[in-house]
Amino acid sequence: MRRLGEIALIADYLAPLAAHPAALGLKDDAALLTGLPPHGLVVTADGLVAGVHFFEDDDPGDAAYKALAVNISDLAAKAARPLAYTMTLALAEAPTEEWAQRFTAGLTRAQAKFGIALIGGDTVTARGAWWISITAFGEACPRGLVPRGGAKAGDLLYVSGTLGDAALGLKLRLSEAAFGPHVPPEHRKFLRGRYLYPEPRLPLAPALASEASAAMDISDGLALDLSRMCQASQVSAEVWTPAIPLSEAARAIVANHCDALKTILTGGDDYEILAAVPPDRASAFEAASLAAGVPVARVGAAIAGAGAPSFKAADGSEIDLPAKGFEHFKV
Amino acid sequence: MRRLGEIALIADYLAPLAAHPAALGLKDDAALLTGLPPHGLVVTADGLVAGVHFFEDDDPGDAAYKALAVNISDLAAKAARPLAYTMTLALAEAPTEEWAQRFTAGLTRAQAKFGIALIGGDTVTARGAWWISITAFGEACPRGLVPRGGAKAGDLLYVSGTLGDAALGLKLRLSEAAFGPHVPPEHRKFLRGRYLYPEPRLPLAPALASEASAAMDISDGLALDLSRMCQASQVSAEVWTPAIPLSEAARAIVANHCDALKTILTGGDDYEILAAVPPDRASAFEAASLAAGVPVARVGAAIAGAGAPSFKAADGSEIDLPAKGFEHFKV
């Protein structure tokens, strides 16, 4: 099987991803972004490592898709419009043509879906697992970016889509028997797809830009990410867990496994939006979300105080969440 | 010894590096770069992997310094002024406080020297060696960027500083006996320092902006990087090797080891500038370089043709360079 050196990989596989004029065909040492957006450039960076953020035997195109999608999710949460990205790709050995084709097919799908193009990067030798590091650029909305730390006591808390699907999908990927033998195949497929293919909520950006006091994407689980929003905003929060939107597949699992709710709250990889919205903007936010085609659900409220957010069960009791979410190299 | 989780590492060690207003204190999910430069943003990305680009037992501050310096070198070669950077840092385990102090001390030194600040990034779990991936942003000069592919037949070729020191320093690092027992300690120290601490030629940027038809930094050896400039410019080139500027330490080694010249031409890690300058701009370029305090030497010329650049010895014979330079995952 033919293997590709660095030069062939760039010229034959990566350059076609770089149709953006700033990329200079990936033939120079740097990119040149001109026509810069009037309200600023939103910049975000996320790295993904095989065996940490995705499985080593995942399709490389799926891994590449996810690497770009998680960056786009940050842009969406900040109400920015995707413009361009750089990528550093590290491989332990020269890739085969088939690997390069699958890898770039995933990026091509993601680029088309998110309206973004590669403008530069680096290819290096990995020692250990292969990895991708992306820095993505977006056009800022007129107010700059929707901050993480702008929530006020009294604001209503919304989340987009459904939560926990990816975390449940990951558990099923790790063990088919995770939730017993009765999880139907179509639910397995759906949950696994939610883990593999995050759906950045770009259409929600205008609603966030005009109505939200704070927003972030949920990447490490609602429990940890909400605590981050609260800390940055110097508020606390209450979540009424029965209001957390769940897919049919997640609902079926929760019905039979009460512990699954903790997985949903702390598991991570949702890439849905958490937004704080002042009560007098709530109906405008809901209308704008509806118009954008992104379902949102009101799950709680920011409250005065400095404590960790509390998660209430249907009977009003507080749910104890021992692990608050995912942190890299936790001590 | 106390170890740091991701949250403590960011808040206590990385946030102090992010004094730039765009960084938002590293407390948000993205950075917001405003006041964007009128002629565009030059964007470059370079990743460094322990055991590939630096030694696993190098001081982590030296590795961090080098990671930032090699990105700044690209900005300098494109005649851009450093503005800000993002960094993805991957560690196999929670770092000790001592490690974090040394790592950030190196970045602090580099930031002060190059006039740049951290504005965002990501910290992740590495599987295998630790690594750093940086994307750096610079203010474009009025003409945009000085391209790699702008050389014309007849242009004179210049290099800055002295070449090969880092490659010789690496050989000495790999084997103290590399060039026999008679390499004096001060030469060893100098060459090793040139390997560890690249000196991006930022002061040369105005001379490049106003006088050079093409420029790039020499990171993979003059032989390979000149062939890249020639290919991008659709020219060939002739280099008169006796004109290649060598440090006293390199000169002493070449005098006793004729093979050392090949190491100098193909070894890489120079981070000096290669520039093509039209003959009628040569005296202006030399004067501007002198005024900037960066020594430059005329080493050859671009010529019509499509062949690989040729390297002539003092007697006019052609030097055969079996390995043209460093390529990642070569096949």
Interface residues (C-beta under 8 A of the other chain):
Chain A: R3 L4 G5 E6 I7 A22 L24 K27 D28 D29 A30 A31 L32 L33 T34 L36 P37 H39 G40 L41 V42 V43 T44 A45 D46 G47 L48 V49 A50 G51 V52 H53 D74 L75 A77 K78 A80 T86 M87 T88 A90 L91 E93 A94 P95 I119 G120 G121 D122 T123 V124 T125 A126 R127 G128 A129 W131 S133 T135 F137 G138 A140 G144 L145 P147 R148 G149 M216 D217 A232 E327 H328 F329 K330 V331
Chain B: R3 L4 G5 E6 I7 A8 L9 A22 L24 K27 D28 D29 A30 A31 L32 L33 T34 L36 P37 H39 G40 L41 V42 V43 T44 A45 D46 G47 L48 V49 A50 G51 V52 H53 D74 L75 A77 K78 A80 T86 M87 T88 A90 L91 E93 A94 P95 I119 G120 G121 D122 T123 V124 T125 A126 R127 G128 A129 W131 S133 T135 F137 G138 A140 G144 L145 P147 R148 G149 M216 D217 A232 E327 H328 F329 K330 V331
